[in-house]
């Protein structure tokens, strides 16, 4: 299973890491995901959900 939120689709974001001497190198930021048991189609299921979706009650937790 990939590191993507199953509700909103939030995943990795890429950009540059900038050092003190202003050198640029590529890096990635991972989404803040939690393994949560949710009710999907009437059955409990374990999925990865970002903390933003958990706070805004976009999922029904089991």
NULUM-185537 format. One line per 8 residues: for each residue x, y, z of C-alpha. Coordinates in pm, 1 decimal, m for minus. Each point is the difference from the previous one (the first is absolute). Example, Ala and Ser with C-alpha at 12.3 -4.5 7.8 and 13.67 -1.06 7.14 Angstrom:
BEGIN
1230.0:m450.0:780.0  137.0:344.0:m66.0
//
This chain:
BEGIN
0.0:0.0:0.0  138.7:336.7:m97.0  39.7:305.4:222.4  m314.2:175.4:m125.1  m308.5:107.9:195.2  m297.6:m210.9:m110.4  m243.7:289.8:60.9  155.4:307.8:m161.8
289.1:m152.0:m198.6  271.4:199.4:176.4  343.0:m157.7:m50.2  364.7:87.5:m48.1  103.2:350.9:m102.6  341.9:72.2:m149.1  213.1:310.7:15.6  345.0:128.1:80.8
200.7:m25.1:319.2  193.4:324.7:28.6  318.5:4.7:209.0  155.7:294.8:178.0  231.2:53.1:m299.6  m311.4:4.1:m226.6  77.6:m335.5:m163.6  m316.2:m170.8:m128.8
m66.0:m373.6:8.6  m324.9:m185.3:m63.4  m200.0:m132.7:294.6  m351.9:m121.1:76.1  m254.5:69.1:271.4  m228.7:m283.0:107.8  m360.7:50.2:102.9  m86.2:m47.4:368.1
m192.6:m328.7:m28.5  m153.4:m222.1:267.0  m124.0:m359.0:m26.3  m365.1:22.4:101.0  m284.4:m248.5:10.6  m293.6:155.5:m188.3  m347.8:m115.2:m98.5  m11.4:m41.1:m377.9
m313.2:m147.9:m162.3  m119.8:m120.7:340.5  316.3:m197.9:80.0  302.5:108.6:206.2  319.1:39.2:m202.4  356.2:120.5:75.7  106.5:291.0:m221.3  257.8:279.8:2.8
m154.8:340.0:69.3  174.8:336.7:35.0  m40.2:188.3:326.3  m178.3:288.9:m174.4  m281.8:m236.5:m106.5  m14.6:m149.4:350.7  m34.3:343.7:161.5  m271.2:114.5:m240.4
m202.9:m321.8:51.8  7.0:m109.2:m363.8  8.4:m368.7:104.9  m224.7:m213.0:219.9  228.7:m176.6:246.9  m85.6:m353.0:104.5
//
